[in-house]
Amino acid sequence: MNQSDSNVPGLVALGSRTGRLLILTTVAGSAVAQLTATVVNVALPTMATKLGANSSEQQWVINGYLLTLASLILIGGSLGDRFGRLRVYRIGVAWFCVTSLLCALASNITVLIAARLLQGVGAALLTPGSLAIIEATLRPQDRPRGVGEWSGLGGIASAVGPLIGGLLVAVSWRWIFLVNIPIALVAVVASFGVPESHDPDARNAPLDWVGAFLTTSLLASASYALIQGPEDSWGTLDLAAAALAVASLVALMLWEPRLRAPMLPSGLFKGTVFATANLVTFLVYGGMGVVFFLLPIQVQVVAGFSPVAAGASMLPVTVLMFFLSPKVGDLNQRVGPRWPLAVGTMLIAIGTVLLRRVGPAADYTTDVLPAVLVFGLGLALSVTTVTSAALGSVSPAKAGAASGTNNAVSRTAQLMCIAAVPSLVGLTGSALSEAGPLNAGFRQAMYINAALVALGSLAAAVGLPSTSSGRGHEGAHDPQARQHRRFECPVDGAHASPEM
């Protein structure tokens, strides 16, 4: 059999039938998660009206999904390594398909939140798998181009997501979930033409279910306390949730170092560059997550935009990222991550402050577009750079763990900040549905988000190397490794999240 026609993992040619099915499988499966990450925010005001949801319930529609995704994404990657990356990916896509149907059929807001929690489980199973399948299946010379095709085609799904969301909401908010089903079915059917792959070393490594349970307990209780505490004037249940979060954190810190193969490899954080990159990730993705949560609501409830216009309002961000991210990857190789990330995150902070102009009767051209362009330029400079800095600071053998950790950090940041910031600025009760209180809270929230991202800029300027040679592992000069790293992009928003 010719090597180009091989169906053996690690020897599949990108141009072969199997290679084309591989790209279709990974792009279609990732697209359902990316679409969901972008369209749900656009639909929130409509869903709130139709289902009678208050502010905290709207937060839970977003955070329910992020909670299970952030808690289980590391264990999801481990399951794929052990039981088969394609098998777990296929299960994740099918799970996402079924739970999307449950979301579409939700009769009230409580059922919708429960379905979103389940949907996050599917995302945690499929998100780590797409790049891992490409890396394990394609022959080495085709892997960079395969990742590029995956990123480019996935970027198209991200770019059209907000606009599709706006168009579907005009029909019914339920269609934003139903649209996932045919795409997911394509991914599942195509996956049967792709060979399975495993990590032989993962066969005997124990799965860290205790760590996964403690992480879920920590994030769930902390989210509940941050969202419901201000809503309920910090009643007994809210204080109990806060105490449980502290206890879960202490237990997690005591448990993980004891394991031979911990879910969260804390040893990675001993490296200054990796620790700094993840600190920047937390600050930037946290602030950015709140922008993507509040801005679609603000432009509809306060500025009077239609769902279609709201969906299209952030389209320039994705267009800038789509065209500039590869060029930023080249820039990082020449000058190192410090200044692209420091400048990029500062532009995000400036764009966030400019978003304060979005108020009653806001004009898109003069009030929204300038802020979105500055924000998008900063995002294009930052997302690729921070991920490359994190992955480029460890040895190739630890790249998978580093990528999974960085993905988990980004999702956790969004979860915590979407829980904390709206409540902190008084967006409780019915405030997210009332123009006056929403406008006042939105302006305060943009200042808080800008401050978080500006701290990320300072951390990048102080803690990251200023030359590409400082990134430092033995794979740093491998062009295939560099090209692979530059496309990783775990954003859930107007995509940028991936791994949304």
C-alpha positions, 0 to 999 in steps of 0.5 A: 500500500502506498504511504499516501493511501495509508490508514495507519495513525501517524502515516495518513496523508492530508490529501488522501480520502482519509485525510479529507475525512479527518479534516471534515470530522475535526472541523465539523465537531469543533464547529458545533462548540464554536457556534454555541460559544458565539450564538448563545450570548446573542440570543440571551435577551430573547431567551430571557424574555421568552422564558422569564429569566432574571439576571442570575439565571442568564448568567447561569445559561452561560456559566452552566456550560462553562462550569462542566467544560472547565471542570472536565476538560483535563479529564476529557483529554486523558480519557481520549489518550486512554480509550481512543481519541476518536472514540471519545471525540465521537462520544463528545460530539454525539453527546453535544448533539443530544444535549443541544436538542434538550436545550432547544426543547427546554420548557423553562429556564431551569431546564435550559440551565440543566441542559447547558450543564450537560452540554458542557460535558460533551464539549469537555469530551470533544474539545481536547480531541480535535488537534490531538486527532490531527497530530496523531493521525497525519504523517509528520510533514502534513501536520502543520498544514492540517492544523492550518486547514483546521484553524482556517475552516474553524475560523469561518465557523466562528466568523459567521457564528454571531451573524447566524445567531442573530438570524436564527433568533429572529425565527426562534431562539430554539434554532440556535441549538437545533443548528448544531444537530446536522453539523454534529451528525456530519462529524460523527458519520465522517469519523468512521472513516478515520483511524483510531489512535491511543497514547500507549503510556496512558493505558496504565496511568490512573485517571484522576477522578478525585481531582475532577470531582474536587475541581467541579466542586470548587468551580460550582460552589464558587460560581454559586456564591459569586452569582447568588450571594449578591442576589440573595444578600449572602444568605446561609446557602451562599455562605455555605457555598463559599466555604465549600469552595475554600474547602475544595481548593485546599483539598485539591492543593493537598491531593494533586501533588500526591499523584504520579499522574495528576490531572493538573500538573502543578510542576509546569508552573515552576517555569516562569514563562509558563506561569506568567503566560497562564496568569496573563491568560486568566486576566485577559480571558476573564475580562474578555469573557465578560465583554462577550457576555454583556456587550450583545445584551447591551447593544440590544437592550440599551442601544436598541439593536436587532438580534441580527445587528447585535450578532454582526456587531462583533464580526470585525473581531473575528475577521481581524483574528482570522487574517492576522493570527498567522502573521502574528505567529511569524512575528512571535518567532522573530521578536518573542512573546513579550511585546506582542502580548504586552501591546496586544493586551493593552489594546484590548484594555483600550478597546474595552474602555471605548466600549463605554460609548455604547449606550442609548441610541448608540451609532454602530459606525461611531460608537461601536466599530472603533472600539471593536476594531481596537479590541479585535486588533489587540485580540489578534496580537494576544491570543496566538501569542499567549498560547504559543508562549505557554506551549513554547516554554515546556518540552514537547513531551509536556505540550499536551499537558500544557495545552490542556492546562492553558485551555482549562485556565482560560475557561475557568477565568471566563467562568469566574469573571462572568459570575463575579463582575456583573454581580459586583456592578449591580447587575442582579435581579432584572437589571440585565433586562432593564435599560437604565440599570444595565447601562450603568452596570455595563459602564462600570464593568468595562472599567473593571474588565479593562483593569484586569486586562491591563494587569495582564499587559503588565505581567506580560511585560515583566515576566515574558522573554523579549526574544524568541530564543528565550522561549526555551525548550528543545522544540522551540526551533522546530518549524512544525512545532512552531506552526502547530502552536500558533493556531491553538486558540481557546476562546469562547466568545466571538471566536477566537473560544478555540477550544470557545 
